[in-house]
Amino acid sequence: MVEKEPVSVNWQTLFILIPIIDLWAAYRVEKLGLYILLIIALIVVGFIVGFVEGFLFFGLSNTGSMVVVLIGLVVSIYLIRKWSEEWNEKFETSDKDDDSPDGVTYKYDDDPPNVNYKKD
């Protein structure tokens, strides 16, 4: 399971440029499924562009495929930075919180569960 701690946005950006480690970067912010869908979509678009480009230019040009790769890289970098920043927003450091042993206050988007207190 993913460690529930903030991640370095700069390291995450570097990891996205390295094959296989990019999957780990997405896993660290619990977005691996979406990242794999992005990769699959880019592969499909790349094949379509490559097929059309090969058909139209008799296989003499790879410009369209290179554009798809560059667009995919830019989108991947944008998304991993966005996801990493959202992940880090879940954690808010607080020196005033003495109850937490690690000094981290966790913020939740959901409302806290309803607690029924018994009144005597």
N, C-alpha and C positions, 0 to 999 in steps of 0.2 A: 504494500500500500504506500501511497505517497506520504512523505513526511510533511506534516502541517507546519511549514515554516516559510517565511518570505524567500523569494529567489532574486538573484541579481539580474536585472533586465539586460545589462550589457553582456553578461556571460550567456544568457539565454539567446541573445542575438548572435553571438559568435557560434554557439552550438547549432543554430539553425542552418549554418553554412556548411556543416560537416555531415556527410551522409551517415545514417544510422543514429548518430548522436542527436540529430534533429528530432527523431522519434522520442528519445529520452527527454529532451527539452519540453516537448508537448505533453509527455506523460507527467512531468513534474508539476504542471499547472492543471492537471486533470482535463486536458483537451486532446488526448491522443486520438480518440474516435473521429473528431472533427478534422484533425490534421490529416489522418489517413484518407478521409473522404476528399479533402482538398487535393491530395496527391493523386488519387484515382481520377478525379475530374481533370486535373492537368494532363495526365497521361492520355485520357480519351481525347481531349482537345488537341494535344500534340499529334496524336495519330491522325485525326481528321485533317488538321492543317497540313501535315506532312503528305497525306494522300492527295489532297486537293492540289497542293503545291507541286508534287511530283507529276500529277496528271497534266496540269496546265503548262509547266515549264520543262517537262520531260526529264525530271530529276536533276536539273542543272542548278537548282537554287535551294538553299537551306535557310533562307532568311526568315521565313514564317515560323519555322520550328525554333529558331534561336530567339525570336521575339516571345514565343510562348514560354520558353525557359526563363527568360529575363522577367517577364510579367509574373510568373510563378514564384520566382525568388523574391521579388519586391513584395508580393502579397504575403508570402510566408514570413518575411521579416516584419512586416506591419502587424500581422496577426499575432505572432509570438510576443512582440513587444506589448501589444494591447492586452493579450491574455495574461502576461506576466504582471503588468501593472494592476489589472483587476484582481489577480491572485494576491498581490501584496496589499491591496486595499482591505482584504479580509483580516489583516493583522495590523493592529495598532499598538505600538509600544507605549507603555505608560509606566512612569516611575511611581505614580501614586497607588497603583494596584499592588497591594501587599499580599493579597490572597493568592495570586498566581505565582507558582515557584519559578517560572521562566521569565516573569516580567512582561508577558504578552497578554493583551486583552483581545479576545476574539470578538469580532463584530459579525452579526448574522443578519441576513436580509429578511428572514422570516420572523414573525412575531414569536415571542417566547410561548411555550406551551401553557395552556390554562391550568392553573393549580388551584384546586379546591381546598381551602383551609377549613378545618372543622372548628366551628365556633362553640365555645362552651357557655 
